[in-house]
Amino acid sequence: MLKAYELLGFAKVNEVDEEKARAIAESIKENGWQGAPILTYGNCLVTGSHRLRAIEILYDEDFSLDFECAYDVMDVLKEKGISEEELWESVDNLSTIFEGTWVEEYADEIEEW
């Protein structure tokens, strides 16, 4: 698992609604990290643009970012024999990539599923 501070500087994969990101930041402050981890591939974001923006907001507020919140899926893809190219071709429909893996338990929380 990756800690929140390790994600600073990652590029987002889609546009972010600032209000939604601020609500996520408030939730993290009140309840800690909840739900699906952000998925990364190396130093690239696969999911979680709003959650990453929430982390950036927390960083700007000097909130501790020493919590686990992301998972690099490189090994999952390697085990399934899926190339990086196939991942990026399927990024809008992640069920084709992660079906049958531990990631599937978060299917209801991952918009791109």
The 8 nearest C-alpha neighbors of each residue, nearest first, counted from 0:
[[1, 70, 69, 67, 2, 68, 71, 36],
 [0, 2, 69, 67, 70, 68, 5, 3],
 [1, 3, 67, 66, 5, 4, 68, 65],
 [2, 4, 64, 5, 6, 66, 68, 67],
 [3, 5, 64, 6, 2, 7, 65, 54],
 [6, 4, 3, 2, 7, 1, 8, 64],
 [7, 5, 4, 3, 9, 8, 51, 2],
 [8, 6, 4, 9, 5, 55, 3, 51],
 [7, 9, 6, 10, 5, 42, 55, 11],
 [10, 8, 6, 7, 43, 11, 42, 44],
 [11, 9, 8, 12, 44, 43, 48, 42],
 [10, 12, 48, 13, 44, 9, 14, 51],
 [13, 11, 48, 44, 10, 45, 46, 14],
 [14, 12, 11, 48, 15, 49, 47, 46],
 [15, 13, 16, 12, 48, 11, 49, 17],
 [14, 16, 49, 17, 48, 13, 20, 52],
 [15, 17, 19, 18, 20, 14, 49, 21],
 [18, 16, 20, 19, 15, 21, 52, 49],
 [19, 17, 21, 20, 16, 22, 15, 23],
 [18, 20, 22, 16, 17, 21, 23, 49],
 [21, 19, 53, 17, 49, 23, 22, 18],
 [20, 22, 24, 18, 23, 19, 53, 17],
 [23, 21, 19, 25, 24, 20, 26, 18],
 [22, 24, 26, 20, 21, 25, 53, 27],
 [23, 25, 53, 21, 27, 26, 22, 20],
 [26, 24, 28, 22, 23, 27, 29, 21],
 [25, 27, 23, 29, 24, 28, 30, 22],
 [26, 28, 31, 24, 30, 32, 25, 29],
 [27, 29, 25, 26, 31, 30, 24, 62],
 [28, 30, 26, 27, 31, 25, 24, 32],
 [31, 29, 27, 26, 28, 32, 33, 25],
 [30, 32, 27, 28, 29, 33, 26, 66],
 [31, 33, 27, 30, 68, 34, 66, 67],
 [34, 32, 31, 35, 30, 27, 36, 26],
 [35, 33, 36, 32, 108, 105, 68, 37],
 [34, 36, 105, 108, 37, 33, 109, 68],
 [37, 35, 69, 68, 38, 70, 34, 47],
 [36, 38, 69, 47, 46, 68, 70, 35],
 [39, 37, 70, 46, 45, 69, 71, 36],
 [40, 38, 44, 71, 45, 43, 70, 72],
 [39, 41, 43, 71, 73, 72, 42, 44],
 [40, 42, 43, 39, 71, 73, 72, 44],
 [41, 43, 40, 9, 39, 44, 6, 71],
 [44, 42, 40, 39, 41, 9, 45, 10],
 [43, 45, 39, 46, 11, 38, 12, 40],
 [44, 46, 39, 38, 43, 40, 12, 90],
 [47, 45, 38, 37, 44, 48, 12, 39],
 [46, 48, 50, 37, 49, 51, 38, 45],
 [47, 49, 11, 51, 50, 12, 52, 13],
 [50, 48, 20, 52, 51, 47, 15, 53],
 [49, 51, 53, 47, 52, 48, 54, 20],
 [50, 52, 54, 48, 53, 49, 47, 55],
 [51, 53, 55, 49, 54, 50, 20, 48],
 [54, 52, 24, 20, 50, 56, 51, 55],
 [55, 53, 51, 57, 52, 56, 58, 50],
 [56, 54, 58, 52, 53, 57, 59, 51],
 [57, 55, 53, 59, 58, 54, 52, 60],
 [58, 56, 60, 54, 62, 55, 59, 53],
 [57, 59, 55, 61, 60, 56, 62, 54],
 [58, 60, 56, 57, 61, 55, 62, 54],
 [59, 61, 57, 58, 62, 56, 55, 63],
 [62, 60, 58, 59, 57, 63, 64, 56],
 [63, 61, 57, 60, 58, 64, 59, 28],
 [62, 64, 65, 61, 58, 57, 66, 4],
 [65, 63, 3, 4, 66, 62, 58, 2],
 [64, 66, 63, 2, 3, 4, 67, 5],
 [67, 65, 2, 64, 3, 68, 32, 63],
 [68, 66, 2, 1, 0, 3, 69, 65],
 [67, 69, 36, 2, 3, 1, 37, 66],
 [70, 68, 37, 36, 1, 0, 38, 67],
 [69, 71, 0, 38, 1, 39, 72, 36],
 [70, 72, 39, 40, 73, 38, 41, 69],
 [73, 71, 75, 74, 40, 70, 39, 76],
 [72, 74, 76, 75, 40, 71, 77, 41],
 [75, 73, 77, 76, 72, 78, 71, 79],
 [76, 74, 72, 78, 77, 73, 79, 100],
 [77, 75, 81, 79, 73, 74, 78, 80],
 [76, 78, 74, 80, 79, 75, 81, 73],
 [79, 77, 75, 76, 80, 74, 81, 73],
 [78, 80, 76, 77, 81, 75, 96, 74],
 [81, 79, 77, 78, 76, 82, 75, 74],
 [82, 80, 76, 79, 77, 85, 83, 86],
 [81, 83, 85, 84, 86, 80, 76, 77],
 [82, 84, 86, 85, 87, 81, 76, 40],
 [83, 85, 82, 87, 86, 88, 81, 89],
 [86, 84, 88, 82, 83, 87, 89, 81],
 [87, 85, 83, 89, 84, 88, 90, 82],
 [86, 88, 90, 84, 89, 85, 83, 45],
 [87, 89, 85, 86, 90, 84, 91, 83],
 [90, 88, 86, 92, 87, 91, 93, 85],
 [89, 91, 87, 92, 93, 88, 86, 45],
 [92, 90, 111, 89, 93, 112, 88, 87],
 [93, 91, 112, 89, 111, 90, 94, 95],
 [92, 94, 112, 96, 95, 90, 111, 89],
 [93, 95, 98, 112, 97, 96, 92, 103],
 [94, 96, 93, 98, 97, 92, 89, 112],
 [97, 95, 93, 94, 98, 86, 89, 81],
 [98, 96, 94, 100, 95, 93, 102, 99],
 [97, 99, 94, 100, 103, 96, 95, 102],
 [98, 100, 97, 103, 101, 102, 96, 94],
 [101, 99, 102, 97, 98, 103, 75, 104],
 [100, 102, 103, 104, 99, 97, 105, 98],
 [103, 101, 100, 104, 105, 97, 106, 98],
 [102, 104, 106, 105, 101, 100, 98, 97],
 [103, 105, 102, 106, 101, 107, 100, 35],
 [106, 104, 103, 108, 107, 35, 102, 109],
 [107, 105, 103, 109, 108, 104, 112, 102],
 [108, 106, 105, 109, 110, 112, 104, 103],
 [107, 109, 105, 106, 110, 35, 34, 112],
 [110, 108, 106, 112, 111, 107, 105, 35],
 [109, 111, 112, 108, 107, 106, 46, 91],
 [112, 110, 91, 92, 109, 93, 90, 46],
 [111, 93, 94, 92, 109, 110, 106, 91]]
